[in-house]
Amino acid sequence: MRYVASYLLAALGGNSSPSAKDIKKILGSVGIEAYDDRLNKVFSELNGKNIEDVIAQGIGKFASVPAGGTVAVTPAPGSAAPAAGSASTAAEEMKEENKEESEESDDDMGFGLFD
């Protein structure tokens, strides 16, 4: 990833086709040794490609990645969907757990870890 990031830094800095020497210089400036085999892999993948097009393709791929910390679950074909009552039961259980946790937090008798 550091090789790709260095390549992008060089390209965004105005160097439309960065060389291995440019990438080594960027990585060396932060104390990272660049390995030729990894540099060659990056250059072979990006050879002849417009960096803006590569970024646009990557953004398009991110559109299909779920975000927000929730996962949509769909029932498998032929299986019954979960009952609506089970969702409300789960919510009630979460409230009870949170209430128990808040009661337990008073166990420190008013003294915090960093007081």
Residue frames as a rotation matrix with the C-alpha (Angstrom) as fourth column:
MET 1
0.564 0.826 0.000 0.00
0.826 -0.564 0.000 0.00
0.000 0.000 -1.000 0.00
ARG 2
0.377 -0.477 -0.794 2.84
0.234 -0.780 0.580 2.37
-0.896 -0.405 -0.183 0.75
TYR 3
-0.682 -0.647 0.341 4.13
0.460 -0.016 0.888 1.98
-0.569 0.762 0.309 -2.79
VAL 4
-0.146 0.736 0.662 0.77
0.933 -0.120 0.339 2.85
0.329 0.667 -0.669 -4.30
ALA 5
0.725 0.414 -0.551 0.38
0.619 -0.743 0.255 5.79
-0.304 -0.525 -0.795 -1.91
SER 6
-0.105 -0.853 -0.510 3.83
0.228 -0.520 0.823 7.08
-0.968 -0.030 0.249 -2.89
TYR 7
-0.699 -0.075 0.711 2.99
0.707 0.076 0.703 6.70
-0.107 0.994 -0.001 -6.56
LEU 8
0.308 0.912 0.271 -0.22
0.904 -0.369 0.216 8.65
0.297 0.178 -0.938 -6.01
LEU 9
0.544 -0.187 -0.818 1.60
0.432 -0.774 0.464 11.37
-0.719 -0.606 -0.340 -4.07
ALA 10
-0.574 -0.817 -0.054 4.07
0.312 -0.279 0.908 11.78
-0.757 0.505 0.415 -6.90
ALA 11
-0.536 0.439 0.721 1.29
0.814 0.044 0.579 11.83
0.223 0.897 -0.381 -9.51
LEU 12
0.574 0.808 -0.135 -0.81
0.811 -0.537 0.235 14.30
0.117 -0.244 -0.963 -7.54
GLY 13
0.280 -0.583 -0.762 2.29
0.377 -0.663 0.646 16.44
-0.883 -0.469 0.034 -7.05
GLY 14
0.557 0.040 -0.829 2.50
-0.591 -0.682 -0.430 16.99
-0.583 0.730 -0.357 -10.79
ASN 15
-0.617 -0.780 -0.109 4.66
-0.673 0.450 0.587 14.08
-0.408 0.435 -0.802 -11.94
SER 16
0.287 0.871 -0.399 2.41
-0.953 0.219 -0.207 12.37
-0.093 0.439 0.893 -14.48
SER 17
0.796 -0.064 -0.602 4.62
-0.101 0.967 -0.236 9.28
0.597 0.248 0.763 -14.73
PRO 18
0.578 -0.574 0.580 6.68
-0.791 -0.220 0.571 8.76
-0.201 -0.789 -0.581 -11.57
SER 19
0.170 -0.618 -0.767 9.77
-0.463 0.637 -0.616 6.57
0.870 0.460 -0.178 -11.80
ALA 20
0.571 -0.052 -0.819 11.08
0.566 0.748 0.347 4.00
0.594 -0.662 0.457 -9.33
LYS 21
-0.548 -0.836 -0.035 13.66
0.657 -0.404 -0.636 6.57
0.518 -0.372 0.771 -8.25
ASP 22
-0.447 0.478 0.756 10.85
-0.432 -0.855 0.285 9.04
0.783 -0.199 0.589 -7.39
ILE 23
0.641 0.731 -0.234 9.03
-0.197 0.452 0.870 6.43
0.741 -0.512 0.434 -5.30
LYS 24
0.221 -0.655 -0.722 12.22
0.827 0.518 -0.216 5.44
0.516 -0.550 0.657 -3.49
LYS 25
-0.725 -0.492 0.482 12.90
0.238 -0.835 -0.496 9.09
0.646 -0.245 0.722 -2.72
ILE 26
0.009 0.825 0.565 9.41
-0.603 -0.446 0.661 9.58
0.798 -0.346 0.494 -1.25
LEU 27
0.795 0.299 -0.527 9.60
0.139 0.756 0.639 6.42
0.590 -0.582 0.560 0.84
GLY 28
-0.070 -0.930 -0.360 13.17
0.808 0.159 -0.567 7.17
0.584 -0.331 0.741 1.92
SER 29
-0.453 -0.081 0.888 12.11
-0.162 -0.972 -0.172 10.59
0.876 -0.222 0.427 3.19
VAL 30
0.403 0.636 0.658 10.06
-0.820 -0.070 0.569 8.86
0.408 -0.768 0.494 5.90
GLY 31
-0.298 -0.708 0.641 12.59
-0.918 0.396 0.011 6.13
-0.261 -0.585 -0.768 6.63
ILE 32
0.579 0.526 0.622 11.07
-0.294 0.847 -0.443 3.29
-0.760 0.074 0.645 4.61
GLU 33
-0.604 -0.797 -0.007 13.26
-0.376 0.277 0.884 1.06
-0.702 0.537 -0.467 2.48
ALA 34
0.414 0.741 -0.528 11.77
-0.821 0.053 -0.569 0.35
-0.393 0.669 0.630 -0.95
TYR 35
-0.228 -0.413 0.882 12.04
-0.003 0.906 0.424 -3.15
-0.974 0.094 -0.208 -2.38
ASP 36
-0.730 -0.186 -0.658 12.51
-0.597 -0.297 0.746 -3.45
-0.334 0.937 0.105 -6.14
ASP 37
-0.914 0.403 0.049 10.20
0.381 0.813 0.440 -6.46
0.138 0.421 -0.897 -6.56
ARG 38
-0.138 0.903 -0.406 7.30
0.805 -0.137 -0.578 -4.59
-0.578 -0.407 -0.708 -4.99
LEU 39
-0.225 -0.013 -0.974 8.05
-0.298 -0.951 0.081 -1.45
-0.928 0.308 0.210 -6.99
ASN 40
-0.952 -0.175 -0.250 8.09
-0.290 0.266 0.919 -3.50
-0.095 0.948 -0.304 -10.19
LYS 41
-0.606 0.794 0.052 4.67
0.788 0.608 -0.098 -4.95
-0.109 -0.019 -0.994 -9.29
VAL 42
0.062 0.625 -0.778 3.18
0.388 -0.733 -0.558 -1.47
-0.920 -0.267 -0.288 -8.81
PHE 43
-0.391 -0.290 -0.874 4.67
-0.576 -0.663 0.478 -0.20
-0.718 0.690 0.092 -12.06
SER 44
-0.996 0.054 0.070 3.52
0.088 0.672 0.735 -3.26
-0.007 0.738 -0.674 -14.01
GLU 45
-0.307 0.948 -0.085 -0.05
0.894 0.257 -0.367 -2.77
-0.326 -0.189 -0.926 -12.77
LEU 46
0.384 0.472 -0.794 -0.13
0.313 -0.875 -0.369 0.98
-0.869 -0.107 -0.483 -13.42
ASN 47
-0.667 -0.745 0.015 1.92
0.233 -0.189 0.954 1.02
-0.708 0.639 0.300 -16.63
GLY 48
-0.928 0.213 0.307 0.17
0.261 -0.216 0.941 3.04
0.266 0.953 0.144 -19.34
LYS 49
-0.012 0.976 -0.217 -2.87
0.941 0.084 0.327 3.86
0.337 -0.200 -0.920 -17.20
ASN 50
-0.276 0.064 0.959 -4.20
-0.077 -0.996 0.044 7.30
0.958 -0.062 0.280 -16.44
ILE 51
-0.922 -0.189 -0.338 -4.18
0.293 0.230 -0.928 7.71
0.253 -0.955 -0.157 -12.65
GLU 52
-0.666 0.742 0.078 -7.49
-0.711 -0.600 -0.366 9.62
-0.224 -0.299 0.927 -12.64
ASP 53
0.047 0.672 -0.739 -9.15
-0.748 0.514 0.420 6.70
0.662 0.533 0.527 -14.45
VAL 54
-0.482 -0.307 -0.821 -7.70
0.235 0.857 -0.459 4.21
0.844 -0.414 -0.341 -11.96
ILE 55
-0.990 0.144 0.008 -9.04
-0.059 -0.355 -0.933 6.29
-0.131 -0.924 0.360 -9.06
ALA 56
-0.336 0.922 -0.192 -12.47
-0.942 -0.325 0.087 6.56
0.018 0.210 0.977 -10.69
GLN 57
-0.030 0.281 -0.959 -12.62
-0.338 0.900 0.274 2.78
0.941 0.332 0.069 -11.17
GLY 58
-0.781 -0.340 -0.523 -11.68
0.352 0.453 -0.819 2.26
0.515 -0.824 -0.234 -7.53
ILE 59
-0.829 0.543 0.129 -14.39
-0.494 -0.606 -0.624 4.63
-0.261 -0.581 0.771 -6.33
GLY 60
-0.077 0.820 -0.567 -16.89
-0.880 0.212 0.426 2.71
0.469 0.531 0.705 -8.45
LYS 61
-0.286 -0.102 -0.953 -15.89
0.115 0.983 -0.140 -0.51
0.951 -0.150 -0.269 -6.70
PHE 62
-0.989 -0.107 -0.100 -16.41
0.115 -0.146 -0.983 1.07
0.090 -0.984 0.157 -3.27
ALA 63
-0.486 0.870 0.083 -20.04
-0.832 -0.490 0.261 1.80
0.268 0.057 0.962 -4.16
SER 64
0.240 0.599 -0.764 -20.87
-0.344 0.788 0.510 -1.89
0.908 0.140 0.395 -3.69
VAL 65
-0.646 -0.526 -0.554 -19.20
0.355 0.436 -0.827 -2.13
0.676 -0.730 -0.095 -0.26
PRO 66
0.485 0.860 -0.160 -21.67
0.551 -0.158 0.819 -1.97
0.679 -0.486 -0.550 2.63
ALA 67
-0.673 -0.677 0.298 -21.00
0.218 -0.566 -0.795 0.78
0.707 -0.470 0.528 5.14
GLY 68
-0.051 0.661 0.749 -22.48
-0.640 -0.597 0.484 2.09
0.767 -0.454 0.453 8.34
GLY 69
-0.774 -0.392 0.498 -21.81
-0.631 0.407 -0.660 -0.89
0.056 -0.825 -0.562 10.55
THR 70
0.040 0.824 0.565 -25.02
-0.589 0.476 -0.653 -2.72
-0.807 -0.306 0.504 9.75
VAL 71
-0.950 -0.302 -0.085 -25.50
-0.260 0.607 0.751 -5.74
-0.175 0.735 -0.655 7.59
ALA 72
-0.004 0.973 -0.231 -28.68
-0.995 -0.028 -0.100 -6.47
-0.104 0.229 0.968 5.73
VAL 73
-0.849 -0.220 0.481 -29.66
-0.246 0.969 0.010 -10.09
-0.468 -0.109 -0.877 6.21
THR 74
-0.076 0.831 -0.551 -31.98
-0.983 0.030 0.181 -11.73
0.167 0.556 0.814 3.78
PRO 75
0.233 0.207 0.950 -33.47
-0.538 0.841 -0.051 -15.13
-0.810 -0.500 0.307 4.50
ALA 76
-0.840 -0.541 0.041 -32.27
-0.312 0.543 0.779 -18.02
-0.444 0.642 -0.625 2.42
PRO 77
-0.351 0.742 -0.572 -34.66
-0.824 0.046 0.565 -19.26
0.445 0.669 0.595 -0.23
GLY 78
-0.020 0.466 -0.885 -37.14
0.026 0.885 0.465 -21.70
0.999 -0.013 -0.030 1.26
SER 79
-0.656 -0.195 -0.729 -36.56
0.707 0.181 -0.684 -20.60
0.266 -0.964 0.019 4.85
ALA 80
0.472 0.876 -0.099 -39.02
0.835 -0.408 0.370 -18.68
0.284 -0.257 -0.924 6.94
ALA 81
-0.090 -0.435 0.896 -38.39
0.066 -0.900 -0.430 -15.01
0.994 0.020 0.110 7.59
PRO 82
-0.838 -0.238 -0.491 -37.74
0.485 0.089 -0.870 -14.09
0.251 -0.967 0.041 11.22
ALA 83
0.171 0.967 -0.191 -40.82
0.946 -0.107 0.305 -13.10
0.275 -0.233 -0.933 13.18
ALA 84
0.101 -0.067 0.993 -41.42
0.109 -0.991 -0.078 -9.40
0.989 0.116 -0.092 13.76
GLY 85
0.927 0.325 0.187 -41.76
-0.154 -0.124 0.980 -10.03
0.342 -0.937 -0.065 17.48
SER 86
0.568 -0.774 -0.281 -38.21
0.823 0.530 0.205 -11.29
-0.010 -0.347 0.938 17.73
ALA 87
-0.189 -0.630 0.753 -36.85
0.561 -0.699 -0.443 -7.87
0.806 0.339 0.486 16.76
SER 88
0.346 0.370 0.862 -38.75
-0.435 -0.751 0.497 -6.14
0.831 -0.547 -0.098 19.56
THR 89
0.980 -0.041 -0.196 -37.66
0.182 0.585 0.790 -8.85
0.082 -0.810 0.581 22.00
ALA 90
0.171 -0.984 0.057 -34.04
0.934 0.144 -0.326 -8.29
0.313 0.109 0.944 21.02
ALA 91
-0.133 -0.173 0.976 -34.45
0.081 -0.983 -0.163 -4.54
0.988 0.057 0.144 21.53
GLU 92
0.772 0.474 0.423 -35.89
-0.388 -0.175 0.905 -5.10
0.503 -0.863 0.049 25.01
GLU 93
0.786 -0.541 -0.299 -32.99
0.619 0.696 0.365 -7.40
0.010 -0.472 0.882 25.90
MET 94
-0.124 -0.850 0.512 -30.50
0.716 -0.434 -0.547 -4.75
0.687 0.299 0.662 24.77
LYS 95
0.217 0.271 0.938 -32.20
-0.340 -0.880 0.333 -2.15
0.915 -0.391 -0.098 26.99
GLU 96
0.983 0.182 0.022 -32.00
-0.093 0.392 0.915 -4.51
0.158 -0.902 0.402 29.96
GLU 97
0.427 -0.899 -0.103 -28.30
0.888 0.438 -0.143 -5.21
0.173 -0.031 0.984 29.31
ASN 98
-0.190 -0.479 0.857 -27.56
0.327 -0.854 -0.405 -1.49
0.926 0.204 0.319 29.07
LYS 99
0.595 0.476 0.648 -29.40
-0.451 -0.470 0.759 -0.87
0.665 -0.744 -0.065 32.33
GLU 100
0.930 -0.284 -0.234 -27.37
0.367 0.680 0.634 -3.59
-0.021 -0.676 0.737 34.06
GLU 101
0.082 -0.960 0.269 -24.11
0.882 -0.056 -0.467 -2.17
0.463 0.276 0.842 32.71
SER 102
-0.001 -0.064 0.998 -24.93
-0.095 -0.993 -0.064 1.32
0.995 -0.095 -0.005 33.97
GLU 103
0.897 0.333 0.289 -25.63
-0.326 0.058 0.944 -0.07
0.297 -0.941 0.161 37.44
GLU 104
0.713 -0.681 -0.165 -22.30
0.700 0.683 0.210 -1.93
-0.030 -0.265 0.964 37.40
SER 105
0.116 -0.715 0.689 -20.39
0.520 -0.548 -0.656 1.20
0.847 0.434 0.308 36.44
ASP 106
0.575 0.146 0.805 -21.06
-0.502 -0.714 0.488 2.61
0.646 -0.685 -0.337 39.94
ASP 107
0.869 -0.236 -0.435 -18.87
0.428 0.799 0.422 -0.12
0.248 -0.553 0.796 41.44
ASP 108
-0.075 -0.979 0.189 -15.82
0.667 -0.191 -0.721 2.18
0.742 0.072 0.667 41.40
MET 109
0.251 0.309 -0.917 -17.37
0.953 -0.246 0.178 4.20
-0.170 -0.919 -0.356 44.26
GLY 110
0.947 0.234 -0.218 -16.89
0.197 -0.964 -0.178 7.49
-0.252 0.126 -0.960 42.46
PHE 111
0.145 -0.960 -0.238 -13.20
-0.380 -0.276 0.883 7.00
-0.913 -0.038 -0.405 41.75
GLY 112
0.943 0.132 -0.305 -12.13
-0.328 0.218 -0.919 6.74
-0.055 0.967 0.249 38.14
LEU 113
0.698 -0.706 0.115 -9.04
0.716 0.690 -0.110 5.10
-0.001 0.159 0.987 36.77
PHE 114
-0.160 -0.799 0.580 -7.36
0.764 -0.472 -0.440 8.43
0.625 0.372 0.686 36.12
ASP 115
0.771 0.500 0.395 -8.64
0.126 -0.727 0.675 10.45
0.625 -0.470 -0.623 39.12
